[in-house]
Amino acid sequence: VFFQRAALRSRSAGGTDAALADLDQAMAINEAPHYLSLRAALRHRNGNVEGAISDLRRLNDLTGTLETHDAITLAEALLKTGDVTGAERSLRLANLGASDASDGQKRRIEALEKELKERAEQ
């Protein structure tokens, strides 16, 4: 119930904080991978990059891999912390699943590639 309510709230304007609270309650019962994935995305959206990184690393520990959208979010978060090497590694993982990526995910990958290239040229 908490996860379903969190998923609905995450899509509404201003619902991110309430969705995060619901996810915390859901995760107190069961640390399911899809809970970690959604919480990481919401934390990243809210600017809590360290929290997003923590969730995505835990997700990777639990599942052994990250879905394309999670790898993109991890690369974006790592880049915001200045961890260029980690961002590049996560971007390579995201590119492995890019054939199934949505248009939005492909745009995020392209933006990451552009930013990494610009940083390399500095």
Salt bridges, closest charged atoms under 4 A:
ASP22 OD1 - ARG5 NH2 2.79
ASP22 OD2 - ARG9 NH1 3.04
ASP24 OD1 - ARG39 NH1 2.89
GLU31 OE1 - ARG58 NH2 2.87
ASP55 OD1 - ARG39 NH2 2.70
ASP55 OD2 - ARG43 NH1 3.21
ASP70 OD1 - HIS69 NE2 3.39
GLU76 OE1 - HIS44 NE2 3.91
GLU76 OE1 - ARG108 NH2 2.71
GLU115 OE2 - ARG119 NH2 3.31
